[in-house]
């Protein structure tokens, strides 16, 4: 039984239903893990000596600019009444790819196609890569193009 929400999804008070028992068990297991996480004590922010906060802010600003620059960027802002897409998951993906490039110089090429961005986050549906001898000197940082 679904109580319709204004956005067309299921509203509070709907009865969940699943296509298979396995999906129902998976959903119940997820709910149990989430409940366990909610009751765990809150952590604290660790002191991280050696972290350059200004450099981290600059890196995030560069990633924001990288995501906001393409011609498709207006689609993230709710083009023609569509939902606004959070840039943070895309920025996280870009930063992870940058870290991968720095940490594994043997990865000489990596193509993710397509990368789907939506209200629920980012999903990479396919990827291909090439691994071989490192093409750069270890002290030289590569850039995303």
C-alpha positions as CSV (number, residue, x, y, z in Angstrom):
1,X,0.0,0.0,0.0
2,X,1.5,3.3,-1.1
3,X,0.5,6.7,0.3
4,X,1.4,9.0,-2.6
5,X,3.7,11.9,-1.9
6,X,3.6,15.3,-3.7
7,X,6.7,14.3,-5.7
8,X,5.2,11.1,-6.9
9,X,7.1,8.8,-4.5
10,X,5.9,7.0,-1.4
11,X,4.9,9.2,1.6
12,X,5.1,8.5,5.3
13,X,2.6,5.8,6.2
14,X,3.2,3.6,3.2
15,X,3.7,-0.1,3.7
16,X,6.9,-1.4,2.1
17,X,6.7,-4.2,-0.4
18,X,9.4,-6.1,-2.1
19,X,9.6,-8.1,-5.3
20,X,11.5,-11.0,-3.7
21,X,12.1,-12.3,-0.2
22,X,15.8,-11.6,-0.7
23,X,15.2,-7.9,-1.2
24,X,13.0,-7.8,1.9
25,X,15.7,-9.5,4.0
26,X,18.4,-7.1,2.6
27,X,16.2,-4.1,3.5
28,X,15.6,-5.4,7.0
29,X,19.3,-6.1,7.5
30,X,20.1,-2.5,6.3
31,X,17.5,-1.1,8.8
32,X,19.1,-3.2,11.6
33,X,22.6,-1.9,10.7
34,X,21.3,1.7,10.5
35,X,19.6,1.3,13.9
36,X,22.9,0.0,15.4
37,X,24.8,2.9,13.9
38,X,22.3,5.4,15.3
39,X,22.8,4.0,18.9
40,X,26.6,4.0,18.7
41,X,28.3,6.7,20.6
42,X,29.2,9.9,18.7
43,X,32.8,10.1,17.7
44,X,35.0,13.1,18.0
45,X,37.0,15.0,15.4
46,X,40.6,13.8,15.7
47,X,43.5,16.1,15.8
48,X,45.3,15.7,12.5
49,X,48.8,17.1,12.8
50,X,50.4,17.9,9.5
51,X,47.1,18.6,7.6
52,X,47.3,21.9,5.7
53,X,43.7,23.3,6.1
54,X,44.3,26.1,3.6
55,X,45.6,23.7,1.0
56,X,42.6,21.4,1.6
57,X,40.2,24.4,1.1
58,X,42.0,25.3,-2.1
59,X,41.8,21.7,-3.4
60,X,38.0,21.7,-2.7
61,X,37.6,25.0,-4.5
62,X,39.5,23.7,-7.5
63,X,37.3,20.6,-7.5
64,X,34.2,22.8,-7.3
65,X,35.4,24.8,-10.3
66,X,36.2,21.6,-12.2
67,X,32.6,20.3,-11.7
68,X,31.0,23.7,-12.4
69,X,32.9,24.5,-15.6
70,X,31.5,22.0,-18.2
71,X,28.6,23.0,-20.5
72,X,26.4,20.4,-18.8
73,X,26.9,22.1,-15.3
74,X,23.5,24.0,-15.6
75,X,21.8,20.6,-15.6
76,X,23.0,20.3,-12.0
77,X,21.2,23.4,-11.0
78,X,17.7,22.2,-11.8
79,X,17.5,23.1,-15.5
80,X,13.9,23.6,-16.6
81,X,12.4,22.6,-13.3
82,X,14.4,19.4,-12.8
83,X,15.7,18.5,-9.3
84,X,18.9,20.2,-8.2
85,X,21.8,17.7,-8.2
86,X,24.3,18.0,-5.3
87,X,27.8,18.7,-6.5
88,X,29.4,17.2,-3.5
89,X,29.3,13.6,-4.7
90,X,30.8,14.7,-8.1
91,X,33.5,16.6,-6.2
92,X,34.2,13.6,-4.1
93,X,34.5,11.4,-7.2
94,X,36.9,13.9,-8.8
95,X,39.1,14.1,-5.7
96,X,39.2,10.3,-5.4
97,X,40.2,10.1,-9.1
98,X,42.9,12.6,-8.4
99,X,44.2,10.7,-5.4
100,X,44.1,7.5,-7.5
101,X,46.2,9.2,-10.2
102,X,48.7,10.4,-7.6
103,X,49.0,7.2,-5.7
104,X,49.0,4.8,-8.6
105,X,51.1,6.3,-11.5
106,X,50.8,2.9,-13.2
107,X,47.3,3.8,-14.1
108,X,48.0,5.5,-17.4
109,X,44.4,5.9,-18.5
110,X,41.0,5.7,-16.9
111,X,37.6,6.4,-18.5
112,X,34.4,6.3,-16.6
113,X,31.4,6.3,-18.9
114,X,28.7,7.2,-18.1
115,X,28.8,8.8,-14.7
116,X,25.2,9.3,-13.6
117,X,24.5,12.1,-11.2
118,X,21.1,12.3,-9.5
119,X,19.4,13.4,-6.2
120,X,20.6,10.1,-4.6
121,X,24.2,10.7,-5.5
122,X,26.6,9.6,-8.2
123,X,26.9,6.2,-9.9
124,X,29.6,5.1,-12.3
125,X,28.1,2.5,-14.6
126,X,31.2,1.5,-16.5
127,X,34.9,2.1,-16.5
128,X,37.9,1.1,-18.5
129,X,41.5,1.7,-17.7
130,X,45.0,1.0,-18.8
131,X,47.8,-0.1,-16.5
132,X,51.5,-0.1,-17.4
133,X,54.8,1.4,-16.5
134,X,54.5,4.7,-14.7
135,X,54.7,7.5,-17.3
136,X,55.6,10.3,-14.9
137,X,58.3,10.9,-12.3
138,X,57.0,10.1,-8.8
139,X,57.6,13.6,-7.6
140,X,55.4,15.2,-10.4
141,X,51.7,15.4,-9.7
142,X,49.3,14.7,-12.6
143,X,46.3,16.8,-13.4
144,X,42.7,15.8,-14.4
145,X,41.9,16.9,-17.9
